[in-house]
Every structure is written in C-alpha cells, then in structure tokens.
Amino acid sequence: METVVKFAQTMTWKGKSPVVQLLTTVYHTGVRLTKKAMAEVETHVQRLIGLERWFVDISCATLASTDT
C-alpha cells in the first residue's frame, strides 16, 4: 500500500501533483445523499459529455473557495 501511495504522489498532470491519501474508513452500503445534498456536490463537479457517469473533474479552485 505504501508503495502505491508514494507512486501516486509522483504523478503529475499539466505540471501539478495530486494530493494523495490512503483512506481506511469503512463505508456502509446503501447510504445515499438527499437530492439537495447531491445538488451541492454537483456544483463542484464537471463531467465529460458522453461519459458523465464515469469521467469527473473536480476543480481545485472550486474546492479551495469552499474550504474557508
């Protein structure tokens, strides 16, 4: 696991490196967001036309503005 995390940290895209964390939290199946909560999440997500379900781009600028 440590090797995979370190490898992922070395990747770059357009000169930017990702923030990589290993998550060990167990998520319960069947838990869903309300439509209102999902609408809030979708304001931070851009989807590629034709692959909406599978290709998601989360803008760093959008997330940074909500962290304050």
C-alpha positions, -999 to 999 in steps of 0.1 A, spaced: 0 0 0 28 24 9 44 19 -25 12 25 -43 5 57 -24 41 70 -30 38 62 -67 5 80 -70 21 111 -53 48 112 -80 22 116 -109 17 149 -125 -8 164 -149 -1 197 -166 27 202 -140 5 197 -110 9 169 -85 -21 153 -68 -29 152 -31 -29 115 -22 -42 100 10 -49 64 19 -84 61 32 -91 32 56 -127 43 66 -153 17 61 -184 30 43 -218 15 48 -236 3 17 -270 17 9 -262 52 23 -274 79 -1 -273 117 -3 -305 136 -3 -313 154 -36 -304 187 -20 -270 174 -7 -262 159 -41 -270 191 -59 -244 209 -37 -218 182 -45 -226 186 -82 -218 223 -81 -181 213 -76 -181 187 -104 -176 189 -141 -185 159 -162 -173 150 -197 -202 149 -222 -209 113 -232 -191 99 -202 -210 118 -175 -212 89 -151 -176 78 -154 -155 109 -160 -155 135 -133 -132 166 -129 -133 183 -95 -119 218 -98 -92 227 -72 -102 263 -74 -138 254 -66 -128 233 -36 -104 259 -23 -131 285 -22 -153 263 0 -126 253 25 -127 287 43 
